[in-house]
Amino acid sequence: MDKTKTQQTWQHWLRFSAFTLAGVAMEGGVPTQNTSAPPAPKAKKWRTIS
């Protein structure tokens, strides 16, 4: 029974790993939607109160 439990654990881990890696690969393959967006405006400097 112990050997069966070990096999199930490895199979579960392998399935999870394959699923996770496939998700990461799919995310990396998706082109960005907003490639021609203008650059963000520069942040204003805070005034120091003295």
C-alpha positions, -999 to +999 in steps of 0.1 A: +000+000+000+029+024+007+042+020-028+008+028-043+006+059-022+041+070-034+031+064-070-001+084-066+019+113-050+044+114-079+017+112-105-002+140-088+030+161-087+038+154-123+003+164-135+005+196-114+039+205-128+028+199-164-003+219-159+017+248-143+044+248-170+018+247-197+000+277-182+033+297-179+041+288-215+007+299-227+009+332-208+043+339-223+029+332-258+001+357-256+009+390-273+004+421-252-028+440-260-016+475-257+017+477-276+011+513-290+002+529-257+018+563-250+044+565-223+031+573-188+036+610-178+064+617-154+056+620-118+055+655-103+080+662-076+067+668-041+074+702-026+092+702+006+077+723+034+104+741+054 
